[in-house]
Amino acid sequence: METQTKLAPALTVTKKDRSRALWGSAVGSTIEWYDYFLYGTMSGIVFGPLFFPSEDGTVSQLLSLATFALAFLVRPLGGVIFSHIGDRIGRKQTLVVTLTLMGVATVAMGLLPTYAAIGVWAPILLTVLRLMQGLALGGEWGGGLLLAVEYSPKERRGFYGAVPQTGALLGLALGNIATVFADSIFPQEQFLTFGWRIPFLLSAVLLGVGLWIRHRVDETPSFRKVKAEGSEKRVPLIETLRHHWRAVLIAMGAKVVETSTFFIFATFTVSYAVSLGYERSQVLTTLLVTAVLGVPSMLAAGALSDRIGRKKVFLAGTVAVMVFILPYLWLINQQSVLHLAIACFFGFTIIWPTYGALLGTLIAESFTPDVRYTGASLGYQFGATIAGGPAPLIATALMAAYSGSFVPVGIFVIVCGCVSLVAVSFSKDRHNQELD
């Protein structure tokens, strides 16, 4: 007989429930990030010439990366819209809608004519679809995280919260697998004509799998308790801004280092390394391998935070990335595949997981269940808007402004790290405490 944990009268959760929730959170998160990051990868290698052609290659690249960054501006809006639904109606229904919206936008990108075919409508339509992705992810992250965290036992909440966070690395890996595969089987001309579309069209299959899994997951225990007690807030956003604004600011600050370094590692690295003369397949394969290796590192970091606390692990990782970012860029600049692999291994496999795995749990623990979806989404998405989406664009612009020097890019990351150090120092560590 399965062990049951009492939550409230007539509300129980079993090991099977927790397992389903964890799988639903992990798979859904992976699919969402696959769709989202695939755009980032393609913006670094093909969207510039195909949708934003220019006589100046740098201008073309900057325009492409600008659309990548643009989605981050609407992520907070998506967070507000879908978190309101999530805190009022439920996490499960919201997650089905966000996954569908993301999948439809991604498949449509794979069918979109280029600038050569329809002129200025091509970048306009691509930008609209990118904004749809931003809206979807704005609502997805908070719900996917809470699906895992609100089902977790208190002594393993860090580990459970790390599982949906691995979706970022797994989604990036899947996107790179699809891109490397398409790039390897088609000559350059065919890849630029139709090969790049295949990874986007594959999202239709992933969407079907994700929806099937999520339909099998019940509503989270915390939200069922809120419904049973009738304690839902009429307008969760107003309640959050009135009584939980400090927690929102802390979440925003914590997000800055996590998101800026992720997109420096995952997106800027591709365009930067290719500009130095690396083969595109070499860069994508290296990121693929190091991202996959980072998954167990994230789970280990989550488990470690259950033993010694979230803040200690998060702060240690933040200091580490601030120290390593200049050596990271220097290693890539050596134009050696071995140096590239070493840089990505320490950056993506060892250091980033130490804070990337904990961010979600740290944020979720800062809010009460009646506004948890809203509060977590606001802090996370506004933090991403500040430093995540603009990071590759800022890095590329800094490189252009300083004659190709990577030092200003490193300073930018160090500043982001300082912001997060200050923010997290004000947070409360709730590991091993009950979650409402």
NORMOQUI-V290143 format. One record per residue. N is the residue number from 0. OMEGA is omega in whole degrees, 0 to 359 (* if undefined). NEAR is the number of other ideal C-beta (glycine too) atoms within 8 Angstrom. D_LAST is the distance of its C-alpha to the last C-alpha in Angstrom with 2 decimals. Layout:
BEGIN
N & OMEGA & NEAR & D_LAST
N & OMEGA & NEAR & D_LAST
END
This chain:
BEGIN
0 & 183 & 2 & 26.24
1 & 176 & 6 & 22.90
2 & 179 & 6 & 20.17
3 & 179 & 7 & 17.34
4 & 182 & 7 & 13.84
5 & 181 & 6 & 12.81
6 & 182 & 9 & 9.58
7 & 179 & 8 & 11.12
8 & 176 & 4 & 14.82
9 & 178 & 5 & 16.50
10 & 179 & 11 & 13.55
11 & 177 & 8 & 14.18
12 & 182 & 10 & 14.34
13 & 177 & 9 & 17.46
14 & 179 & 7 & 18.89
15 & 177 & 7 & 20.90
16 & 181 & 10 & 18.00
17 & 179 & 13 & 16.53
18 & 179 & 8 & 20.06
19 & 181 & 11 & 20.72
20 & 181 & 14 & 17.66
21 & 178 & 12 & 18.67
22 & 179 & 9 & 22.24
23 & 178 & 14 & 21.47
24 & 184 & 14 & 19.60
25 & 183 & 14 & 22.40
26 & 180 & 11 & 25.33
27 & 179 & 17 & 24.30
28 & 180 & 17 & 23.56
29 & 181 & 13 & 26.91
30 & 179 & 18 & 28.82
31 & 181 & 18 & 27.49
32 & 174 & 14 & 28.36
33 & 180 & 15 & 31.67
34 & 186 & 16 & 32.65
35 & 183 & 13 & 31.57
36 & 177 & 14 & 33.18
37 & 177 & 15 & 36.27
38 & 180 & 15 & 37.19
39 & 179 & 13 & 36.83
40 & 182 & 14 & 39.15
41 & 178 & 12 & 41.66
42 & 179 & 13 & 41.63
43 & 186 & 14 & 42.86
44 & 184 & 11 & 45.68
45 & 186 & 9 & 46.88
46 & 179 & 13 & 45.48
47 & 181 & 14 & 47.55
48 & 185 & 8 & 50.99
49 & 185 & 13 & 50.11
50 & 181 & 11 & 48.31
51 & 184 & 13 & 49.14
52 & 179 & 9 & 52.68
53 & 176 & 9 & 54.38
54 & 177 & 3 & 57.43
55 & 182 & 6 & 55.26
56 & 180 & 7 & 52.88
57 & 178 & 8 & 50.57
58 & 178 & 9 & 50.24
59 & 180 & 13 & 49.48
60 & 180 & 12 & 46.80
61 & 178 & 12 & 45.22
62 & 179 & 12 & 45.15
63 & 180 & 14 & 43.48
64 & 178 & 15 & 40.78
65 & 177 & 9 & 40.36
66 & 175 & 15 & 39.25
67 & 181 & 15 & 36.78
68 & 185 & 12 & 35.37
69 & 181 & 13 & 35.56
70 & 180 & 16 & 32.69
71 & 179 & 12 & 30.35
72 & 181 & 10 & 31.29
73 & 178 & 12 & 29.92
74 & 175 & 16 & 26.73
75 & 178 & 13 & 24.91
76 & 176 & 9 & 26.38
77 & 178 & 16 & 25.13
78 & 180 & 17 & 21.65
79 & 183 & 13 & 21.86
80 & 187 & 11 & 23.39
81 & 177 & 17 & 21.29
82 & 174 & 19 & 17.87
83 & 178 & 12 & 18.81
84 & 182 & 13 & 19.51
85 & 179 & 16 & 16.40
86 & 180 & 13 & 14.10
87 & 187 & 8 & 16.61
88 & 179 & 6 & 17.98
89 & 181 & 10 & 15.94
90 & 188 & 14 & 15.67
91 & 183 & 12 & 18.44
92 & 180 & 9 & 21.16
93 & 183 & 16 & 20.76
94 & 176 & 15 & 21.21
95 & 180 & 11 & 24.39
96 & 183 & 11 & 25.86
97 & 179 & 16 & 25.29
98 & 179 & 17 & 26.73
99 & 180 & 10 & 29.71
100 & 179 & 11 & 30.43
101 & 182 & 18 & 30.46
102 & 180 & 15 & 32.69
103 & 180 & 10 & 35.16
104 & 182 & 14 & 35.60
105 & 178 & 15 & 36.25
106 & 179 & 13 & 38.78
107 & 176 & 9 & 40.52
108 & 180 & 11 & 41.02
109 & 180 & 12 & 42.91
110 & 189 & 7 & 45.25
111 & 174 & 10 & 45.85
112 & 181 & 6 & 49.48
113 & 180 & 9 & 50.20
114 & 181 & 12 & 51.95
115 & 183 & 5 & 55.29
116 & 186 & 7 & 54.88
117 & 175 & 7 & 53.47
118 & 189 & 6 & 53.68
119 & 178 & 6 & 51.22
120 & 181 & 8 & 49.15
121 & 178 & 15 & 47.94
122 & 179 & 12 & 45.92
123 & 180 & 8 & 44.75
124 & 178 & 9 & 43.41
125 & 179 & 13 & 41.89
126 & 178 & 10 & 40.07
127 & 179 & 8 & 38.78
128 & 177 & 13 & 37.42
129 & 177 & 14 & 35.82
130 & 175 & 11 & 34.09
131 & 177 & 12 & 32.78
132 & 180 & 15 & 31.32
133 & 177 & 15 & 29.65
134 & 182 & 14 & 28.08
135 & 182 & 15 & 26.84
136 & 177 & 16 & 25.31
137 & 178 & 18 & 23.73
138 & 185 & 19 & 21.59
139 & 191 & 16 & 21.44
140 & 183 & 15 & 19.85
141 & 180 & 16 & 16.45
142 & 179 & 16 & 16.22
143 & 178 & 15 & 17.66
144 & 183 & 17 & 15.33
145 & 176 & 17 & 12.12
146 & 179 & 18 & 14.01
147 & 186 & 16 & 14.15
148 & 184 & 15 & 11.00
149 & 173 & 15 & 8.63
150 & 190 & 13 & 11.19
151 & 168 & 13 & 11.59
152 & 188 & 8 & 11.65
153 & 184 & 9 & 10.41
154 & 179 & 6 & 14.15
155 & 184 & 10 & 15.14
156 & 177 & 15 & 12.61
157 & 178 & 16 & 15.48
158 & 180 & 12 & 17.88
159 & 180 & 16 & 15.95
160 & 178 & 18 & 15.41
161 & 184 & 17 & 19.12
162 & 178 & 13 & 20.27
163 & 178 & 14 & 20.00
164 & 177 & 16 & 21.37
165 & 178 & 15 & 24.41
166 & 178 & 15 & 25.21
167 & 180 & 12 & 26.80
168 & 180 & 14 & 29.26
169 & 177 & 15 & 29.87
170 & 176 & 17 & 30.44
171 & 180 & 15 & 32.82
172 & 179 & 11 & 34.56
173 & 179 & 10 & 35.06
174 & 179 & 13 & 36.42
175 & 176 & 14 & 38.79
176 & 181 & 9 & 39.92
177 & 181 & 12 & 40.82
178 & 178 & 15 & 42.54
179 & 180 & 12 & 44.44
180 & 180 & 9 & 45.56
181 & 181 & 13 & 46.84
182 & 184 & 12 & 48.44
183 & 184 & 7 & 50.19
184 & 180 & 6 & 51.76
185 & 170 & 10 & 53.06
186 & 184 & 5 & 55.59
187 & 183 & 6 & 54.51
188 & 180 & 6 & 56.13
189 & 178 & 9 & 54.57
190 & 180 & 12 & 51.13
191 & 180 & 10 & 51.39
192 & 182 & 6 & 52.73
193 & 183 & 7 & 50.35
194 & 182 & 12 & 48.86
195 & 183 & 13 & 45.97
196 & 186 & 9 & 44.92
197 & 179 & 12 & 44.17
198 & 179 & 14 & 40.76
199 & 181 & 12 & 39.63
200 & 178 & 10 & 40.99
201 & 180 & 9 & 39.28
202 & 179 & 16 & 35.96
203 & 179 & 9 & 36.93
204 & 180 & 7 & 36.66
205 & 179 & 12 & 33.30
206 & 179 & 15 & 31.99
207 & 179 & 8 & 33.06
208 & 182 & 10 & 31.40
209 & 180 & 13 & 28.08
210 & 178 & 11 & 28.01
211 & 181 & 8 & 28.93
212 & 184 & 12 & 26.07
213 & 177 & 13 & 23.39
214 & 182 & 7 & 24.74
215 & 183 & 7 & 24.02
216 & 178 & 10 & 20.24
217 & 176 & 7 & 18.02
218 & 185 & 7 & 15.21
219 & 180 & 13 & 11.81
220 & 182 & 10 & 9.59
221 & 181 & 12 & 6.67
222 & 176 & 13 & 9.71
223 & 178 & 11 & 11.44
224 & 177 & 12 & 9.00
225 & 179 & 11 & 9.50
226 & 181 & 9 & 13.14
227 & 180 & 10 & 13.47
228 & 181 & 7 & 12.48
229 & 185 & 5 & 14.60
230 & 177 & 6 & 12.42
231 & 178 & 9 & 13.61
232 & 182 & 11 & 15.43
233 & 176 & 3 & 19.16
234 & 183 & 7 & 19.66
235 & 181 & 14 & 16.53
236 & 180 & 11 & 18.98
237 & 178 & 8 & 20.27
238 & 181 & 13 & 16.94
239 & 182 & 15 & 16.07
240 & 181 & 8 & 19.56
241 & 188 & 7 & 19.68
242 & 185 & 5 & 16.60
243 & 184 & 14 & 15.36
244 & 178 & 9 & 18.85
245 & 179 & 7 & 18.86
246 & 178 & 11 & 16.00
247 & 179 & 14 & 18.00
248 & 178 & 10 & 21.13
249 & 179 & 14 & 19.79
250 & 178 & 18 & 18.67
251 & 181 & 15 & 22.14
252 & 179 & 13 & 23.91
253 & 182 & 18 & 22.21
254 & 188 & 19 & 23.15
255 & 183 & 15 & 26.79
256 & 181 & 17 & 27.97
257 & 186 & 14 & 26.17
258 & 181 & 13 & 27.64
259 & 181 & 14 & 31.02
260 & 179 & 14 & 31.85
261 & 184 & 12 & 30.77
262 & 169 & 14 & 33.16
263 & 180 & 15 & 35.84
264 & 191 & 13 & 35.69
265 & 187 & 14 & 35.35
266 & 181 & 17 & 37.38
267 & 181 & 15 & 39.61
268 & 182 & 13 & 40.76
269 & 183 & 15 & 42.26
270 & 181 & 14 & 44.41
271 & 181 & 13 & 45.30
272 & 179 & 12 & 46.39
273 & 179 & 13 & 48.37
274 & 178 & 6 & 50.10
275 & 178 & 9 & 51.18
276 & 176 & 5 & 52.86
277 & 172 & 11 & 50.36
278 & 181 & 6 & 50.53
279 & 181 & 10 & 47.61
280 & 178 & 9 & 47.08
281 & 182 & 11 & 46.97
282 & 182 & 14 & 44.18
283 & 179 & 14 & 42.08
284 & 179 & 10 & 42.61
285 & 178 & 12 & 41.66
286 & 178 & 16 & 38.40
287 & 183 & 13 & 37.77
288 & 183 & 9 & 38.29
289 & 177 & 14 & 36.32
290 & 179 & 16 & 33.36
291 & 178 & 10 & 33.28
292 & 179 & 11 & 33.62
293 & 181 & 14 & 30.67
294 & 177 & 11 & 28.27
295 & 177 & 7 & 28.37
296 & 178 & 13 & 28.20
297 & 179 & 15 & 24.87
298 & 178 & 13 & 23.46
299 & 179 & 9 & 24.97
300 & 177 & 17 & 23.47
301 & 179 & 18 & 19.94
302 & 179 & 12 & 20.68
303 & 180 & 10 & 22.28
304 & 176 & 17 & 19.28
305 & 181 & 12 & 17.36
306 & 188 & 5 & 20.25
307 & 178 & 6 & 21.23
308 & 181 & 8 & 18.49
309 & 187 & 15 & 18.05
310 & 183 & 11 & 20.16
311 & 182 & 10 & 23.15
312 & 182 & 15 & 23.56
313 & 183 & 16 & 23.01
314 & 178 & 11 & 25.46
315 & 179 & 9 & 27.98
316 & 179 & 14 & 28.09
317 & 177 & 14 & 28.56
318 & 181 & 10 & 31.46
319 & 181 & 10 & 32.92
320 & 177 & 16 & 33.13
321 & 179 & 11 & 34.73
322 & 189 & 6 & 37.33
323 & 190 & 11 & 37.95
324 & 179 & 14 & 38.22
325 & 173 & 9 & 41.90
326 & 178 & 8 & 42.96
327 & 181 & 12 & 41.11
328 & 178 & 12 & 43.20
329 & 180 & 9 & 46.31
330 & 179 & 11 & 46.00
331 & 183 & 14 & 45.80
332 & 180 & 8 & 48.78
333 & 176 & 7 & 50.92
334 & 177 & 7 & 51.35
335 & 180 & 6 & 50.94
336 & 178 & 8 & 48.73
337 & 178 & 6 & 48.09
338 & 177 & 11 & 46.95
339 & 181 & 15 & 44.74
340 & 179 & 11 & 43.14
341 & 180 & 9 & 42.57
342 & 182 & 13 & 40.99
343 & 180 & 14 & 38.60
344 & 181 & 11 & 37.74
345 & 181 & 11 & 36.69
346 & 188 & 15 & 35.05
347 & 186 & 16 & 33.22
348 & 186 & 13 & 32.93
349 & 190 & 11 & 32.32
350 & 185 & 11 & 31.07
351 & 180 & 16 & 29.05
352 & 184 & 15 & 26.64
353 & 175 & 15 & 25.60
354 & 178 & 16 & 23.73
355 & 181 & 13 & 23.62
356 & 190 & 17 & 21.44
357 & 187 & 18 & 18.78
358 & 183 & 14 & 18.63
359 & 180 & 15 & 16.11
360 & 179 & 17 & 13.50
361 & 180 & 15 & 14.33
362 & 183 & 16 & 13.90
363 & 181 & 15 & 10.66
364 & 184 & 13 & 9.00
365 & 186 & 14 & 10.67
366 & 174 & 14 & 9.05
367 & 188 & 7 & 6.52
368 & 182 & 12 & 6.26
369 & 178 & 11 & 9.45
370 & 186 & 14 & 11.40
371 & 179 & 14 & 10.07
372 & 182 & 15 & 13.15
373 & 182 & 19 & 15.44
374 & 180 & 16 & 14.57
375 & 181 & 18 & 14.70
376 & 179 & 17 & 17.84
377 & 182 & 17 & 19.55
378 & 183 & 18 & 19.33
379 & 186 & 17 & 20.30
380 & 177 & 14 & 23.06
381 & 175 & 12 & 24.65
382 & 178 & 17 & 24.75
383 & 180 & 13 & 26.44
384 & 182 & 11 & 28.86
385 & 189 & 10 & 29.92
386 & 185 & 13 & 30.91
387 & 181 & 14 & 30.27
388 & 180 & 14 & 32.63
389 & 188 & 10 & 35.27
390 & 179 & 15 & 35.38
391 & 179 & 16 & 38.06
392 & 178 & 13 & 39.96
393 & 181 & 9 & 39.89
394 & 179 & 13 & 40.95
395 & 179 & 15 & 43.78
396 & 178 & 9 & 44.95
397 & 177 & 11 & 44.97
398 & 180 & 13 & 47.02
399 & 183 & 9 & 49.46
400 & 184 & 6 & 49.74
401 & 171 & 9 & 50.40
402 & 175 & 3 & 52.91
403 & 179 & 6 & 50.66
404 & 180 & 7 & 49.26
405 & 183 & 13 & 45.77
406 & 178 & 8 & 45.23
407 & 177 & 11 & 43.83
408 & 178 & 14 & 41.25
409 & 179 & 12 & 40.20
410 & 177 & 8 & 40.01
411 & 180 & 13 & 37.79
412 & 179 & 15 & 35.27
413 & 177 & 10 & 35.50
414 & 177 & 8 & 34.73
415 & 179 & 13 & 31.61
416 & 179 & 13 & 30.60
417 & 178 & 9 & 31.16
418 & 182 & 12 & 28.90
419 & 177 & 16 & 25.98
420 & 180 & 12 & 26.83
421 & 183 & 9 & 26.62
422 & 184 & 15 & 23.36
423 & 178 & 15 & 21.43
424 & 179 & 8 & 22.99
425 & 182 & 7 & 20.99
426 & 176 & 12 & 17.56
427 & 179 & 5 & 15.23
428 & 184 & 8 & 14.93
429 & 180 & 8 & 11.57
430 & 182 & 10 & 13.04
431 & 175 & 6 & 12.59
432 & 180 & 7 & 9.49
433 & 175 & 4 & 6.37
434 & 182 & 13 & 3.81
435 & * & 5 & 0.00
END
